[in-house]
Amino acid sequence: MSILTLIIKREFIAKVRNKSFIVMTFLSPLLFVAIGVLITYLSSLKADQKLIAIHDETGQFAAEFQSDEETKFVDHSSTSLQTLRDSLQSEFFEAILHIPKDAFTSNPVTKINYISNDSPGLLFIANIEDVISKKQTQQNYIQSGLDTAAIKNASAEVNIALAKATGEQSVKGLNEIKVAIGGAFGYLIMMFIIIYGNMVMRSVIEEKTNRIVEIIISSVTPFRLMMGKIIGTSLAGLLQFLIWAILGIALMFIATSVLGVNVGQQPGMSEEIAHASQDVSTLQLYLAEIWSLPVGTMLASFLIFFVGGYFLYSSIYAAIGAAVDNETDSQQFMLPILMPLILGVYIGIFTVINNPHGDVATVFSLIPFTSPIVMLMRIPFGVPIWQIVLSIVLLFGTFFLVVWFAARIYRVGILMYGKKPTYRELYKWLKY
């Protein structure tokens, strides 16, 4: 058995036998399922109904506001405004909607007041403005001698049907589904890198602090020791990740079937999605579109970018662990590691969804430090094979380059004690 294999085996066994590793492996799925059930339960609870007093001096708008489970509108136009303000101070009303007589003498209308102790939501105010605007617009039509019924009949409602060049029917919202699938893969990679990269760094710091590394380094090269830690930790992480997936699916199935938790449509889902879920033919189109995605390419790419991204960042984490004496000193080096990962997520969400084949999305899907996230978000949209191959080659090529630099830092830093490293100090170690 080679020395590298022994180091990998040692790191793997040390990780999986750790009590915290065992506890979190079986406790984490329970926590995730519990949080999911709690969120589902809380979203099903009805909020306290808010009481809104309407003081309409025009006498035309109070009847236009319809109460619902969350808000109750009460016409108090006959009550003085000062009395209503006093009731608001005693918190009898949530708010007062004051519509003065001269509110519509100017355009745009700015004299209507919503009086409350707490700031209302933007959507709530927008709905109130929409009710008043529609009613006043209708009044303006009547005053201008226009036939409101004719105007309503002349209004056109357009619903564009989507189709492919081959003549097949398509569906709306498919881009969002593709980004969600690719984003889930990219997010898993990012979380794995952060969690287990930190695990590699802590392992190096622990051995360095305990001076164990001085004995180990006498019989193994720093490069092999670093690679053994990276690979051994990654295998332990993959094992934990696999257990999480199995337990998570099993527990979610139990929660939905035995406990009877409804994890389907929640309040606030748009009418379009609700109608689509009820329409069997539309649902079949969505399923057909999802199955037509390059599933094989997505899964294979996920595994390759998963390994490449983790190895790339773990080598950096290992170098940082060798350079510092404790985790506190390592914080100054964390931002340069996290920034590309965060940038990849934002690029994927805000750029890929609008233009998956644009210059920005293409460039960042080739840059090794962001490609594990951005490329996985682009693949559901159909990426040329040469771009995927080029991205993989650049990723692993950068990994070998970073490993070479990290090994030079690791070789010197692993035996350095009592000195906080700076970027200038790290540069000297690279030249050493």
TORFI-375444 format. One record per residue (C-alpha): x, y, z. Coordinates in steps of 0.5 Angstrom, whole numbers. Layout:
+-------+-------+-------+
:  east : north :    up :
+-------+-------+-------+
:     X :     Y :     Z :
...
+-------+-------+-------+
END
This chain:
+-------+-------+-------+
:  east : north :    up :
+-------+-------+-------+
:     0 :     0 :     0 :
:     3 :     7 :    -2 :
:     4 :    12 :     3 :
:    -1 :    17 :    -1 :
:    -6 :    11 :     0 :
:    -5 :    10 :     8 :
:    -6 :    18 :     9 :
:   -12 :    18 :     5 :
:   -15 :    12 :     9 :
:   -12 :    15 :    16 :
:   -16 :    22 :    14 :
:   -22 :    18 :    12 :
:   -23 :    14 :    18 :
:   -21 :    20 :    23 :
:   -27 :    24 :    20 :
:   -32 :    18 :    20 :
:   -30 :    16 :    27 :
:   -31 :    23 :    30 :
:   -37 :    24 :    35 :
:   -39 :    30 :    32 :
:   -39 :    27 :    25 :
:   -43 :    21 :    27 :
:   -48 :    26 :    30 :
:   -49 :    31 :    25 :
:   -49 :    26 :    20 :
:   -56 :    23 :    23 :
:   -58 :    29 :    26 :
:   -58 :    34 :    20 :
:   -63 :    30 :    16 :
:   -68 :    31 :    22 :
:   -67 :    38 :    23 :
:   -68 :    40 :    15 :
:   -74 :    36 :    15 :
:   -77 :    39 :    22 :
:   -75 :    46 :    19 :
:   -79 :    44 :    12 :
:   -85 :    41 :    16 :
:   -85 :    48 :    21 :
:   -85 :    52 :    15 :
:   -90 :    49 :    12 :
:   -94 :    49 :    18 :
:   -93 :    56 :    19 :
:   -95 :    58 :    12 :
:  -102 :    55 :    13 :
:  -103 :    59 :    19 :
:  -108 :    65 :    18 :
:  -105 :    72 :    20 :
:  -109 :    76 :    25 :
:  -114 :    80 :    21 :
:  -112 :    88 :    20 :
:  -118 :    93 :    21 :
:  -117 :    99 :    16 :
:  -122 :   105 :    17 :
:  -124 :   108 :    11 :
:  -126 :   116 :    11 :
:  -128 :   117 :     4 :
:  -131 :   125 :     4 :
:  -133 :   123 :    -4 :
:  -137 :   118 :    -2 :
:  -135 :   114 :    -8 :
:  -129 :   109 :    -6 :
:  -131 :   106 :     0 :
:  -135 :   101 :    -3 :
:  -130 :    99 :    -8 :
:  -125 :    96 :    -2 :
:  -127 :    88 :    -1 :
:  -125 :    85 :     5 :
:  -121 :    78 :     6 :
:  -118 :    74 :    11 :
:  -112 :    78 :    12 :
:  -116 :    85 :    12 :
:  -122 :    88 :    13 :
:  -124 :    95 :    11 :
:  -130 :    99 :    15 :
:  -133 :   105 :    12 :
:  -133 :   110 :    17 :
:  -134 :   116 :    13 :
:  -139 :   119 :    17 :
:  -134 :   119 :    23 :
:  -130 :   125 :    24 :
:  -122 :   124 :    22 :
:  -120 :   127 :    29 :
:  -124 :   121 :    32 :
:  -121 :   116 :    28 :
:  -114 :   119 :    29 :
:  -115 :   118 :    37 :
:  -118 :   111 :    35 :
:  -111 :   109 :    31 :
:  -107 :   112 :    37 :
:  -111 :   107 :    42 :
:  -109 :   101 :    37 :
:  -117 :   100 :    35 :
:  -115 :   101 :    28 :
:  -109 :    98 :    24 :
:  -110 :   104 :    19 :
:  -114 :   110 :    16 :
:  -115 :   111 :     9 :
:  -117 :   118 :     8 :
:  -120 :   121 :     1 :
:  -121 :   128 :     1 :
:  -126 :   132 :    -3 :
:  -121 :   135 :    -7 :
:  -116 :   129 :    -8 :
:  -117 :   129 :   -16 :
:  -116 :   136 :   -17 :
:  -109 :   134 :   -20 :
:  -106 :   129 :   -24 :
:  -102 :   125 :   -21 :
:  -107 :   124 :   -15 :
:  -102 :   126 :    -9 :
:  -107 :   128 :    -3 :
:  -110 :   121 :    -1 :
:  -107 :   119 :     6 :
:  -106 :   112 :     9 :
:  -105 :   114 :    16 :
:  -102 :   108 :    21 :
:   -97 :   107 :    26 :
:   -93 :   102 :    22 :
:   -90 :   102 :    15 :
:   -95 :    98 :    10 :
:   -92 :    93 :     5 :
:   -91 :    96 :    -2 :
:   -96 :    91 :    -5 :
:  -101 :    93 :     0 :
:  -101 :   100 :    -2 :
:  -100 :    98 :    -9 :
:  -107 :    94 :    -9 :
:  -110 :   100 :    -6 :
:  -108 :   105 :   -11 :
:  -110 :   100 :   -16 :
:  -117 :   100 :   -13 :
:  -118 :   108 :   -13 :
:  -115 :   109 :   -20 :
:  -119 :   104 :   -23 :
:  -125 :   107 :   -20 :
:  -123 :   114 :   -22 :
:  -121 :   112 :   -29 :
:  -128 :   110 :   -30 :
:  -131 :   116 :   -27 :
:  -127 :   120 :   -32 :
:  -130 :   116 :   -38 :
:  -137 :   117 :   -35 :
:  -135 :   125 :   -34 :
:  -132 :   125 :   -41 :
:  -138 :   122 :   -44 :
:  -135 :   116 :   -46 :
:  -138 :   109 :   -46 :
:  -135 :   105 :   -41 :
:  -138 :    98 :   -43 :
:  -136 :    99 :   -50 :
:  -129 :   101 :   -48 :
:  -129 :    94 :   -44 :
:  -131 :    90 :   -50 :
:  -126 :    94 :   -54 :
:  -120 :    92 :   -49 :
:  -116 :    86 :   -52 :
:  -113 :    81 :   -47 :
:  -107 :    77 :   -50 :
:  -104 :    70 :   -49 :
:   -98 :    68 :   -53 :
:   -97 :    61 :   -54 :
:   -90 :    58 :   -54 :
:   -88 :    54 :   -60 :
:   -81 :    51 :   -62 :
:   -79 :    51 :   -69 :
:   -81 :    44 :   -70 :
:   -88 :    45 :   -69 :
:   -88 :    42 :   -62 :
:   -92 :    46 :   -57 :
:   -88 :    49 :   -51 :
:   -89 :    52 :   -44 :
:   -88 :    59 :   -40 :
:   -83 :    59 :   -34 :
:   -79 :    54 :   -37 :
:   -73 :    58 :   -37 :
:   -74 :    59 :   -29 :
:   -75 :    51 :   -28 :
:   -68 :    50 :   -32 :
:   -64 :    56 :   -28 :
:   -67 :    52 :   -21 :
:   -65 :    46 :   -23 :
:   -58 :    48 :   -25 :
:   -58 :    53 :   -19 :
:   -59 :    47 :   -14 :
:   -53 :    43 :   -17 :
:   -49 :    49 :   -17 :
:   -51 :    51 :   -10 :
:   -50 :    44 :    -7 :
:   -43 :    44 :   -10 :
:   -42 :    51 :    -7 :
:   -44 :    49 :     0 :
:   -40 :    42 :     0 :
:   -34 :    46 :    -2 :
:   -35 :    51 :     4 :
:   -36 :    46 :     9 :
:   -31 :    41 :     7 :
:   -26 :    46 :     5 :
:   -26 :    48 :    12 :
:   -26 :    41 :    15 :
:   -19 :    40 :    11 :
:   -17 :    47 :    14 :
:   -18 :    45 :    21 :
:   -15 :    39 :    20 :
:    -8 :    42 :    18 :
:    -9 :    47 :    23 :
:   -10 :    42 :    29 :
:    -4 :    37 :    27 :
:     0 :    44 :    26 :
:    -2 :    46 :    33 :
:    -1 :    39 :    36 :
:     6 :    39 :    33 :
:     4 :    32 :    30 :
:     6 :    34 :    23 :
:    13 :    35 :    25 :
:    13 :    27 :    26 :
:     9 :    26 :    20 :
:    13 :    30 :    15 :
:    19 :    26 :    17 :
:    17 :    20 :    13 :
:    12 :    24 :     7 :
:    13 :    29 :     3 :
:     8 :    36 :     4 :
:     5 :    35 :    -3 :
:     3 :    28 :    -1 :
:     1 :    30 :     6 :
:    -4 :    35 :     3 :
:    -7 :    31 :    -3 :
:    -8 :    25 :     2 :
:   -12 :    30 :     7 :
:   -16 :    33 :     1 :
:   -18 :    26 :    -2 :
:   -19 :    23 :     5 :
:   -24 :    29 :     7 :
:   -27 :    29 :     1 :
:   -29 :    21 :     1 :
:   -32 :    22 :     8 :
:   -36 :    28 :     6 :
:   -39 :    24 :     0 :
:   -41 :    19 :     5 :
:   -44 :    24 :     9 :
:   -47 :    27 :     3 :
:   -50 :    20 :     1 :
:   -53 :    19 :     8 :
:   -56 :    25 :     8 :
:   -59 :    24 :     1 :
:   -62 :    17 :     3 :
:   -65 :    19 :    10 :
:   -67 :    26 :     8 :
:   -72 :    23 :     2 :
:   -74 :    17 :     7 :
:   -76 :    22 :    12 :
:   -79 :    27 :     8 :
:   -83 :    21 :     5 :
:   -85 :    19 :    12 :
:   -87 :    26 :    14 :
:   -92 :    27 :     8 :
:   -95 :    21 :     8 :
:   -96 :    19 :    15 :
:   -96 :    26 :    18 :
:  -101 :    28 :    13 :
:   -97 :    35 :    11 :
:   -99 :    38 :     5 :
:   -93 :    40 :     2 :
:   -96 :    42 :    -5 :
:   -99 :    49 :    -7 :
:   -98 :    54 :    -2 :
:  -102 :    61 :    -1 :
:   -99 :    66 :    -5 :
:   -98 :    62 :   -11 :
:   -99 :    65 :   -17 :
:  -106 :    64 :   -21 :
:  -102 :    62 :   -27 :
:   -98 :    56 :   -23 :
:  -104 :    54 :   -20 :
:  -108 :    53 :   -26 :
:  -102 :    50 :   -30 :
:  -102 :    45 :   -24 :
:  -110 :    43 :   -25 :
:  -109 :    43 :   -33 :
:  -107 :    36 :   -34 :
:  -105 :    37 :   -41 :
:  -101 :    43 :   -39 :
:   -97 :    39 :   -33 :
:   -96 :    34 :   -38 :
:   -92 :    39 :   -43 :
:   -88 :    41 :   -37 :
:   -86 :    34 :   -35 :
:   -84 :    33 :   -42 :
:   -80 :    39 :   -43 :
:   -76 :    37 :   -36 :
:   -75 :    30 :   -39 :
:   -72 :    33 :   -45 :
:   -67 :    37 :   -42 :
:   -60 :    34 :   -42 :
:   -60 :    30 :   -36 :
:   -55 :    25 :   -37 :
:   -50 :    31 :   -39 :
:   -52 :    35 :   -33 :
:   -51 :    29 :   -28 :
:   -44 :    27 :   -31 :
:   -42 :    35 :   -31 :
:   -45 :    35 :   -24 :
:   -40 :    30 :   -22 :
:   -34 :    32 :   -26 :
:   -35 :    40 :   -24 :
:   -36 :    37 :   -16 :
:   -30 :    34 :   -16 :
:   -26 :    39 :   -20 :
:   -29 :    45 :   -16 :
:   -28 :    41 :    -9 :
:   -20 :    40 :   -11 :
:   -19 :    47 :   -13 :
:   -22 :    50 :    -7 :
:   -19 :    45 :    -2 :
:   -12 :    46 :    -4 :
:   -13 :    53 :    -2 :
:   -16 :    51 :     4 :
:   -10 :    47 :     6 :
:    -5 :    52 :     4 :
:    -9 :    57 :     9 :
:    -9 :    52 :    14 :
:    -1 :    51 :    14 :
:     0 :    58 :    14 :
:    -4 :    60 :    20 :
:    -4 :    58 :    27 :
:   -11 :    58 :    29 :
:   -18 :    59 :    25 :
:   -18 :    66 :    28 :
:   -12 :    68 :    23 :
:   -15 :    65 :    17 :
:   -21 :    70 :    17 :
:   -17 :    75 :    13 :
:   -16 :    70 :     7 :
:   -23 :    67 :     7 :
:   -26 :    73 :     3 :
:   -22 :    72 :    -3 :
:   -24 :    64 :    -3 :
:   -32 :    66 :    -2 :
:   -32 :    72 :    -7 :
:   -32 :    68 :   -13 :
:   -37 :    63 :   -10 :
:   -42 :    68 :    -9 :
:   -40 :    72 :   -15 :
:   -42 :    65 :   -19 :
:   -48 :    64 :   -16 :
:   -51 :    72 :   -17 :
:   -48 :    71 :   -24 :
:   -52 :    65 :   -25 :
:   -58 :    68 :   -22 :
:   -59 :    74 :   -26 :
:   -55 :    73 :   -32 :
:   -56 :    66 :   -34 :
:   -64 :    66 :   -34 :
:   -64 :    72 :   -39 :
:   -58 :    70 :   -43 :
:   -55 :    64 :   -42 :
:   -51 :    64 :   -48 :
:   -49 :    71 :   -47 :
:   -42 :    73 :   -47 :
:   -42 :    74 :   -39 :
:   -45 :    68 :   -38 :
:   -40 :    64 :   -43 :
:   -34 :    67 :   -40 :
:   -36 :    66 :   -33 :
:   -38 :    59 :   -34 :
:   -30 :    58 :   -37 :
:   -27 :    61 :   -31 :
:   -25 :    56 :   -27 :
:   -26 :    59 :   -20 :
:   -34 :    60 :   -22 :
:   -35 :    55 :   -27 :
:   -37 :    49 :   -23 :
:   -43 :    54 :   -21 :
:   -45 :    58 :   -27 :
:   -43 :    52 :   -32 :
:   -48 :    48 :   -29 :
:   -54 :    53 :   -29 :
:   -52 :    54 :   -37 :
:   -52 :    46 :   -39 :
:   -60 :    46 :   -38 :
:   -61 :    51 :   -44 :
:   -56 :    47 :   -48 :
:   -49 :    48 :   -48 :
:   -44 :    46 :   -54 :
:   -40 :    40 :   -52 :
:   -33 :    44 :   -54 :
:   -35 :    49 :   -48 :
:   -36 :    44 :   -43 :
:   -30 :    40 :   -45 :
:   -26 :    47 :   -45 :
:   -29 :    49 :   -38 :
:   -27 :    42 :   -35 :
:   -20 :    42 :   -38 :
:   -19 :    49 :   -35 :
:   -22 :    47 :   -28 :
:   -17 :    41 :   -28 :
:   -11 :    45 :   -31 :
:   -12 :    51 :   -26 :
:   -13 :    45 :   -20 :
:    -6 :    43 :   -22 :
:    -3 :    50 :   -22 :
:    -6 :    52 :   -15 :
:    -4 :    45 :   -12 :
:     3 :    47 :   -14 :
:     3 :    54 :   -11 :
:    -1 :    51 :    -5 :
:     4 :    46 :    -4 :
:    10 :    51 :    -4 :
:     6 :    55 :     1 :
:     4 :    48 :     5 :
:    12 :    46 :     5 :
:    14 :    52 :     9 :
:     8 :    54 :    13 :
:     7 :    47 :    16 :
:    13 :    48 :    20 :
:    12 :    56 :    22 :
:     9 :    58 :    29 :
:     8 :    64 :    32 :
:     8 :    69 :    27 :
:     1 :    71 :    23 :
:     3 :    71 :    16 :
:     1 :    76 :    11 :
:     0 :    76 :     3 :
:     7 :    79 :     2 :
:    10 :    73 :     7 :
:     6 :    68 :     3 :
:     9 :    71 :    -4 :
:    16 :    70 :     0 :
:    14 :    63 :     1 :
:    12 :    62 :    -6 :
:    19 :    64 :    -8 :
:    23 :    60 :    -3 :
+-------+-------+-------+
END
